[in-house]
Amino acid sequence: MEHECCAHKTKERSQDEYKKLINRLSRIEGQVRGIRKMVENNAYCTDILIQVSAVNAALNAFNRELLAEHIRTCVAQDIRAGKEETVDDLVFTLQKLMK
């Protein structure tokens, strides 16, 4: 299925992609709420740090999934259409992600 990308920097996602991303974000939200409760309940520092690490890993997994889909759809389509500036945008995005 072809995905639509447009000059307005928005993207129509398939129902499946949308659902996967929203489910991941909902789990991450739950993890962050759990960390807040840990702080409110005076949990031990290292226990909180381990949960924060788990949230960071979940966010990284979300980024990897979103980036892979972006490359497969928007970037590939733009390159096929001759929009070479998309490569520069991708490089810029990767540089930001690797800070």
C-alpha positions as CSV (number, residue, x, y, z in Angstrom):
1,M,0.0,0.0,0.0
2,E,1.4,3.4,-1.0
3,H,1.5,6.0,1.8
4,E,0.9,9.7,1.1
5,C,3.5,12.3,2.0
6,C,3.1,15.9,1.1
7,A,4.8,19.2,1.2
8,H,3.0,20.2,4.3
9,K,5.1,17.8,6.3
10,T,2.1,15.5,7.3
11,K,1.6,11.9,6.5
12,E,-1.4,9.7,6.1
13,R,-0.7,6.4,7.9
14,S,-2.3,3.1,7.3
15,Q,-4.7,2.0,10.0
16,D,-2.2,-0.8,11.0
17,E,0.8,1.6,11.3
18,Y,-1.3,4.1,13.3
19,K,-2.5,1.5,15.7
20,K,1.0,0.1,16.3
21,L,2.4,3.6,17.0
22,I,-0.5,4.6,19.3
23,N,-0.2,1.3,21.2
24,R,3.5,1.8,21.8
25,L,2.9,5.4,22.9
26,S,0.1,4.3,25.3
27,R,2.5,1.7,26.9
28,I,5.2,4.4,27.2
29,E,2.6,6.8,28.9
30,G,1.8,4.0,31.3
31,Q,5.4,3.5,32.1
32,V,5.9,7.2,32.7
33,R,2.9,7.3,35.0
34,G,4.4,4.4,36.9
35,I,7.6,6.3,37.4
36,R,5.6,9.3,38.7
37,K,3.9,7.0,41.2
38,M,7.3,5.6,42.2
39,V,8.5,9.1,43.0
40,E,5.3,10.0,44.8
41,N,5.7,6.8,46.9
42,N,9.3,7.5,47.7
43,A,10.6,4.5,45.8
44,Y,14.3,3.8,46.0
45,C,16.4,5.8,43.5
46,T,17.9,2.9,41.6
47,D,14.5,1.3,41.2
48,I,13.3,4.6,39.6
49,L,16.4,4.8,37.4
50,I,15.9,1.3,36.1
51,Q,12.3,2.2,35.1
52,V,13.5,5.4,33.4
53,S,16.0,3.3,31.5
54,A,13.1,1.1,30.3
55,V,11.2,4.1,29.1
56,N,14.2,5.4,27.2
57,A,14.5,2.0,25.6
58,A,10.8,2.0,24.7
59,L,11.2,5.5,23.2
60,N,14.2,4.4,21.2
61,A,12.2,1.4,19.8
62,F,9.4,3.8,18.9
63,N,11.9,6.0,17.0
64,R,13.4,3.1,15.2
65,E,10.0,1.9,14.0
66,L,8.9,5.4,12.9
67,L,12.2,6.1,11.2
68,A,12.2,2.8,9.3
69,E,8.7,3.5,8.1
70,H,9.6,7.1,7.1
71,I,12.6,5.8,5.0
72,R,10.5,3.1,3.4
73,T,7.7,5.5,2.4
74,C,8.4,9.3,2.4
75,V,12.1,9.2,1.7
76,A,11.9,6.5,-0.9
77,Q,9.0,8.2,-2.7
78,D,10.8,11.6,-2.7
79,I,14.0,10.1,-4.0
80,R,12.1,8.4,-6.8
81,A,10.5,11.8,-7.6
82,G,13.9,13.4,-7.8
83,K,13.7,15.4,-4.5
84,E,17.3,15.0,-3.5
85,E,16.9,17.5,-0.6
86,T,15.1,14.7,1.2
87,V,18.5,13.0,1.8
88,D,19.7,16.2,3.5
89,D,16.6,16.2,5.6
90,L,17.1,12.6,6.6
91,V,20.8,13.2,7.5
92,F,19.7,16.2,9.6
93,T,17.1,14.1,11.4
94,L,19.6,11.3,12.0
95,Q,22.1,13.8,13.5
96,K,19.4,15.1,15.8
97,L,18.5,11.5,16.9
98,M,22.1,10.7,17.7
99,K,22.7,13.6,20.1
